């Protein structure tokens, strides 16, 4: 576990292009495919969204539309990170070229909704193989397992917290 303190406030950013959603594959905890996201660390949700979008994928936006506010009991690597109050924005009128963070991001892709649903199915299959029902109350156990299993790290699906956030938004 990390030594940085968790503020329990996270922001995620949906970026669409031609009905495809920008997903990144995380290089480190929390392994899996996700939208660009990060902790607020004292910034406003909007500042965090702009900062994370720039840091993780090199894109910029001034227009953010709030899509979801949700508390999830998903752990993180920071001290005290047992839950997160999520705000999900949709970036519109974004600009820039994809430039991945060498520290945080392994790869990126523009995924169709079908591809996102396939990644969700991969997570469901993995959870079933680990005898973990895909339920919100078991999210801490699932996050822990996906971060420990080399089979998941080598061939990940949708990051567990994203599954529940995307379900609320209607993507999966």
C-alpha positions in Angstrom: 0.0 0.0 0.0 1.1 3.6 -0.7 2.0 6.2 1.8 -0.1 9.0 0.3 -3.3 9.8 2.0 -6.6 9.1 0.1 -9.1 12.0 0.0 -11.8 9.5 -1.0 -12.9 11.7 -3.9 -12.3 10.5 -7.4 -13.2 11.9 -10.8 -13.5 9.9 -14.1 -13.8 11.4 -17.6 -15.8 9.9 -20.5 -14.4 10.8 -23.9 -16.3 9.8 -27.0 -15.3 9.9 -30.6 -17.7 8.5 -33.3 -19.6 6.4 -30.7 -16.4 5.0 -29.3 -15.3 5.5 -25.7 -11.6 6.2 -24.8 -10.3 3.5 -22.5 -6.9 3.2 -21.0 -5.2 0.1 -19.6 -3.6 1.0 -16.3 0.0 0.1 -15.8 -0.3 -0.3 -12.1 -2.9 -0.5 -9.3 -5.9 -0.7 -10.2 -5.2 -3.1 -13.1 -7.7 -3.2 -16.0 -9.3 -1.0 -18.6 -10.9 2.3 -17.4 -11.7 5.8 -18.4 -9.1 8.4 -17.4 -9.6 9.1 -13.7 -7.9 10.2 -10.5 -8.1 11.6 -7.0 -9.1 15.2 -6.4 -6.3 15.9 -3.9 -7.7 19.3 -3.0 -8.7 20.4 -6.5 -12.3 20.9 -7.6 -13.9 18.0 -9.6 -13.6 20.0 -12.8 -9.9 20.9 -12.2 -9.2 17.2 -11.5 -11.0 16.1 -14.6 -9.0 18.5 -16.8 -5.7 17.6 -15.0 -6.2 13.8 -15.3 -7.3 14.0 -18.9 -4.1 15.9 -19.7 -1.8 13.8 -17.6 -3.1 10.3 -18.5 -3.9 10.8 -22.2 -2.7 14.2 -23.3 -6.2 15.6 -24.2 -7.8 18.9 -23.2 -11.3 20.1 -22.6 -13.1 23.1 -21.2 -16.5 21.6 -21.4 -17.5 19.0 -18.8 -21.0 17.6 -18.4 -21.7 15.8 -15.1 -23.1 12.3 -15.8 -23.0 10.5 -12.4 -22.2 11.0 -8.7 -21.8 7.7 -6.9 -20.1 6.3 -3.7 -18.3 3.0 -4.3 -16.5 1.0 -1.7 -13.5 0.4 -3.9 -10.1 0.4 -2.2 -7.1 2.1 -3.6 -3.4 2.0 -2.9 -3.4 5.1 -0.7 -3.7 5.2 3.1 -7.4 5.3 4.1 -8.6 4.5 0.6 -11.5 2.2 1.4 -14.2 4.1 -0.5 -14.5 6.8 -3.1 -17.1 9.4 -3.9 -17.0 9.3 -7.7 -18.0 12.1 -10.1 -18.1 11.0 -13.7 -17.9 13.8 -16.3 -18.3 13.6 -20.1 -15.7 15.7 -21.9 -17.2 17.5 -24.9 -15.3 19.7 -27.4 -12.1 18.0 -26.4 -8.8 18.5 -28.3 -5.3 17.1 -28.6 -3.7 13.9 -29.7 -3.5 10.8 -27.5 -0.2 10.9 -25.6 -0.1 8.2 -22.9 1.5 8.8 -19.5 4.5 6.6 -19.3 4.0 6.2 -15.5 0.3 5.3 -15.4 -0.9 4.1 -18.7 0.0 0.9 -20.6 -2.2 1.4 -23.6 -5.4 3.0 -24.9 -8.1 2.2 -27.3 -11.3 3.6 -28.7 -13.9 1.0 -27.7 -17.4 0.4 -29.1 -20.1 -0.2 -26.5 -20.0 -3.9 -27.6 -16.2 -4.0 -26.9 -16.9 -2.4 -23.4 -19.6 -5.0 -22.8 -17.1 -7.7 -23.8 -14.6 -6.4 -21.3 -17.4 -6.4 -18.7 -18.1 -10.1 -19.6 -14.4 -10.8 -19.1 -14.6 -9.3 -15.6 -17.7 -11.4 -14.9 -15.9 -14.6 -16.0 -12.9 -13.8 -13.9 -15.0 -13.0 -10.9 -16.9 -16.3 -11.4 -13.6 -18.3 -11.7 -12.5 -16.7 -8.4 -15.9 -17.5 -6.7 -16.6 -13.8 -6.2 -20.2 -12.8 -7.1 -20.1 -9.5 -9.1 -21.9 -7.5 -6.5 -21.1 -4.0 -5.2 -20.7 -5.2 -1.6 -17.9 -7.5 -2.8 -16.1 -4.8 -4.7 -13.2 -4.6 -2.2 -12.6 -8.4 -2.5 -12.7 -8.2 -6.3 -10.4 -5.2 -6.5 -7.9 -7.0 -4.2 -8.1 -10.2 -6.4 -7.6 -8.4 -9.7 -4.6 -6.6 -8.3 -3.0 -9.9 -7.1 -3.7 -12.3 -9.9 -1.1 -12.4 -12.6 -3.6 -13.9 -15.0 -5.7 -10.7 -14.7 -2.7 -8.4 -15.0 -1.6 -10.1 -18.2 -5.1 -10.2 -19.8 -7.3 -7.7 -18.0 -10.9 -6.8 -18.7 -12.9 -3.8 -17.4 -11.5 -2.5 -14.1 -14.0 -3.5 -11.3 -15.1 -0.1 -10.2 -15.7 0.9 -13.8 -18.1 -2.0 -14.2 -20.4 -0.5 -11.5 -20.0 3.1 -12.7 -20.7 2.1 -16.3 -23.7 0.1 -15.2 -25.2 3.2 -13.6 -24.5 5.3 -16.7 -26.0 2.6 -19.0 -22.8 1.7 -20.9 -22.9 -2.0 -19.8 
